[in-house]
Amino acid sequence: MVSACLEAYRATSDTWWYTEAQRAFDWFLGWNDLGLEVYSSSTGGCRDALHVDRVNQNQGAESTLSFLLSLAELQVLQNTLSSFQQPIAV
């Protein structure tokens, strides 16, 4: 979802898509139906899923890679945007 929203933002320059990308990323950090973090800052891993009442305890490679790729994509875009907002030193 993060990748798709960021690609839509790049294609349209509509900030709504950028906001939605951030919102999708926030799902990992607890902005989900259960209000529970899926990403674990203590292990650096990411849980695989949400159950009806809890977080799945498995930390799989796919989940962790999804988190890290989403984080990296957001960071690259934020760095690009901020570099265009700052004046160039002469």
C-alpha positions in Angstrom: 0.0 0.0 0.0 2.8 2.4 0.8 4.5 1.8 -2.5 1.3 2.1 -4.5 0.4 5.4 -2.7 3.8 6.9 -3.2 3.8 5.9 -6.9 0.4 7.6 -7.2 1.8 10.7 -5.5 4.8 10.8 -7.9 2.5 10.4 -10.9 -0.1 13.0 -9.8 1.7 15.3 -7.2 -1.6 15.1 -5.2 -0.6 15.3 -1.6 -3.6 13.1 -0.6 -1.6 10.1 -1.9 1.4 11.1 0.2 -0.8 11.4 3.3 -2.3 8.0 2.5 1.2 6.4 2.2 2.1 7.7 5.6 -1.2 6.4 7.0 -0.6 3.0 5.5 2.9 2.9 7.1 1.4 3.9 10.4 -0.5 0.6 10.4 2.8 -1.1 11.4 3.2 1.3 14.3 -0.2 0.7 15.9 -2.7 2.7 13.8 -4.6 -0.5 13.0 -7.9 -2.0 14.0 -6.5 -3.4 17.3 -4.3 -0.4 18.1 -1.3 -2.7 18.5 2.2 -2.3 17.1 3.1 -4.8 14.4 6.7 -3.6 14.2 8.9 -4.4 17.3 11.5 -1.8 18.1 13.1 -4.2 20.6 13.8 -6.9 18.0 13.8 -4.9 14.8 11.3 -7.4 13.4 7.8 -7.2 12.2 4.9 -9.4 13.2 3.2 -11.3 10.4 -0.4 -10.3 11.0 -3.2 -9.3 13.2 -5.6 -11.9 14.7 -9.1 -10.8 15.8 -7.9 -10.1 19.3 -4.0 -10.0 19.1 -0.9 -9.7 17.1 0.5 -12.8 15.5 3.7 -13.6 17.4 5.6 -14.9 14.3 8.1 -12.4 12.9 8.7 -13.4 9.3 11.2 -12.2 6.8 8.4 -11.0 4.5 6.8 -8.8 7.1 10.0 -7.3 8.2 11.1 -6.6 4.6 7.7 -5.0 3.9 8.2 -2.7 6.9 11.8 -1.9 6.0 11.0 -1.2 2.3 8.1 1.0 3.2 10.3 2.9 5.7 13.0 3.3 3.1 10.6 4.5 0.4 9.1 7.1 2.7 12.5 8.3 3.8 13.8 8.6 0.2 10.8 10.7 -0.8 11.0 12.8 2.4 14.7 13.5 1.7 13.9 14.4 -1.9 11.1 16.8 -0.9 13.2 18.5 1.8 16.2 19.0 -0.5 13.9 21.0 -2.9 12.6 23.1 0.0 16.0 24.3 1.3 18.0 27.0 -0.4 21.2 26.0 -2.1 24.3 27.3 -0.3 26.6 29.2 -2.5 
